[in-house]
Amino acid sequence: MAKIVVKPKEQTSINDFLKSVIKLDAEARISFIIDDKTCKIIMGAGDSMQIISLDVEEDWLLKNGQWSLSASSFKQCLCLHSQQTNIEVDIEYTSKSPYPHVDTLTKGESRIYILAKEIVAEHLDFLMFVEQAKKLTIPTASAIEMANIANSYTPYDSFETNKAESKIRIERDNKIIPFDVPEGFTPKFDLLLNKDGVENLKNLALSTKSETVTIYTDDERAVFSDGNNVISNSLLSLRDYTRAC
């Protein structure tokens, strides 16, 4: 039987994201794109989405394809297991449907049956965007350093580095406050993030084994990647900040 194996290192990221999924929410979907080497799991909606890539192993017996599952049902597959061991989600293919179904047992031997459906178009669009967008690549150590500097100015609603002026600016209580950069730190690019963006960047940088991470920002969202996993968040809260500047 085919299977998807979620190892402990991936369970934390998936569970953290699925915490926002309301039980029995029939609308929320989680998408899977599978090829010979990778199983990409895409979650979320709007400007807050995440991609987690699993390395496909030969004994998983997965077929290439793309489809989606109920997010709340898939959440049960993960939440009812210990995060100290691999979670195996059984996948069955039949000739009666172009999409497979999940038929798996939880740790307590409860059965979970989930019919797969067409992939979520928004998830597919997000993946294509991430693969094509021009991103800034920085050393992972620099990303951690920058996030730590930002958090040294807590509380703040936004954090900005300015390369030309060699300045840092934060927004606090609707006021923009400039600072000289800390000794030993030189901004190598302009960057504007809200607090969620700083935390997402730091969490990715701390959890990855990659020596570099990439950053993409526009007027609506920030996207961070280590080349394997991707996380995004809305930047709409910065609209008033950019107008004030």
N, C-alpha and C positions, 0 to 999 in steps of 0.2 A: 504493500500500500504506500502511496505517496505521502509525504509529510513536509511540513515547514517546522524547522527547529529554531526556537527562540532561546538564545543563550542568556545567562544571567546579565552579561554586560549590556545586552540590548533590552532586557525586560524593564530596567529602570526608566530608560528614556520613553518607551512605549507606554508604560503605566502612568508616568507623569503626565503625558499628553492626554491619555484617555480619562484622567480624573475629571475632565470637564464634560465628559459624555454622560448625559443623564440616563439612568436606568430605564430601559424600555423605550428609549427614543428611537423610533423607527426610521427617522429621517437621516440621522448621522450615519455616514458610511466610511469605511476604511478601504483603500484601494491597494491592489497588489499588481506589480508588473514583473514578470518572471522571464528570464532568458537563461542561457546555458550557464552563466556565471553568477548572476545576481538576482535576488528577490528584493525589489524595492517596495517598501510599505509607505504609503502616503496617507497622511491624516490631516484633518482640520478643514477650515473654510476661510474664504475671504483673504485677508492679509496675514492670518495666523495659521500657517501650515508647517508641516514637518515631513521630512523624508528620512527613513532609516533603511540602510542597505544591508542585507544579509548576504554573506557569501554562500552560494548554493553548493552543496556537496552532492556527489554522484549518487549516494544511497538515498537521497531524498526522493528521487524518482519523479521530480516535478516536470510538467510539460510547459513549454513556452506559452505565454498567454498573458492577458490582462483582464482583471475582473475586480469586483468589490464585494465586501461583506458588511453586514450590520455591525457598526462599531460597538454597540452595547453588548451584542452577543459575543463578538470576538474578545471584548474586555473580560467576559466571564472565563474564557479559556485561560487567560493569563492570571487573573486575580485569585483563582481557586487553587493555584499551585504555589509551592515554595519558590522564592526567587534565588535559592541556592543551587538549584539544579536546572538542567535544560527542560524546556517545555516543548513537547511534540504535539503539533496540531495535525491530525490526520486529514488528508485531502483525497477525495474520491472522484474519479472521472467516469462518466458514462457516455454512451453513444446517443442518449436521448436529449442531451443538453450541451450547448457550446461552452457552458461554464461548469466548473466542478462544484462540489459541496463539501462542507466540513462535517465529519461524523467522528467525534472524538470523545474520550472519557476524561473527566477531571480527576484530580487527586482523590476525591471522595467517591469516584466511580459513578458520578452523575454523567448523563449523556448530553452532549450539546450537538445539535444538528443545525447547520446554517447553510442556506442556499445562496450560492454566489450569483451576482447579477452583473450587468454591464458596468465597466469601469466608470467612475465619476469623471465627467468631462473636465470639471474644474481642476481635479487632481492631475489629469494628463496635461492640461494647459500649464499648470504650475511647473511640472517636471520639464516641459519643453522650454519654458522661460528660464529656469535655472541653468539649463544646459547651454543656452544661447547668450545669456546676459554677460556683459563685460564687467568683470569683478576685479576688485583690488586685492592683491595677494600680500599678506604680511606674515612675518614670523609668529608662530604661536606664542612665543615668550613675550613678544611686543603686545599682542592682544591682551594677555593676562596683565601685563604692566599697566596698560592703558585703562583697563577695567578697574584695577586696584586704585589708580589715581582718581578715577571718577568717583569711586565709592568713598574715597577719603574726604570728599566734599558733601557727603550725606548730611542733611536731606537735600535732594535735588529732583527736579522733574525732567530736566534735559541736560545733556553734557556735550560740549563742542570743543574740538581742537581746531586751531587755525594755524596753518603752516606759515603763511606769509608774515603774520604778526607774532608768531611764536607765543600764542596766548591760549589760555583755556577759558571757556565761559560756561557758566551753569545758569539754569533758571530755577529760582526758588521764590515761592510766594508771589509769582507773576512778575518777578524782577530779574533782569539779566545782570549777572555779576561777573566781571572779568577778573582773571588771576594771571599772574606770571606763571610760566610753566615751572614745575619742580626742578631743582638742580639735577642735572644728568639726563633730563628727558627733553627730547627735541621732536616736536610734531613733524612727521614725515608726509602728512596728508591732511586734508580737511575732512572732518567727520562730525556729523550731528546725529545723536541718538537720544531716545528717551530712556528712562530707567529700565524698562523691560528689555530694550535692545542691549543695554550694557550687560544686564544679567544673562541674557541668552548668549552673547558673545563670550562672556567669561566661562559660563558652564560648558560650552562647546570646547573652548580652548583647554580647560582643565581636564576634560574627559577624553580628549583625542590623543592618539599617538603620532599624529601627523606633525611635521615640523612647521607647517604653514597652515593658515586658514584664509578663506576668502570672504570679502565683505562686498555687498551690493546694497546701495540705498537709492531711493527716489523719494518723491513727495508723499508716497503712501506707505511704503514698507521698507524694512531692512531684512536682508537675507544673508545668513552666515553658513559657511560650509567648510568641512575639513576634507573634502574630496570624496567622502563616503556618506556622511550624514548631513542633512540640511535642516535648518530651522529658520522660520521667518516670524516677524511680528509687525503689527501696524505702527506707523509713525504719524498717523493723523493727529495725534495729540500735539504735534509740533507745528501745526499750521499757524497758530497765533504767535509762536516764537519766531518763525521765519518772517512773518509780516512785521514784527517788532524790530527785526534786524534791518 
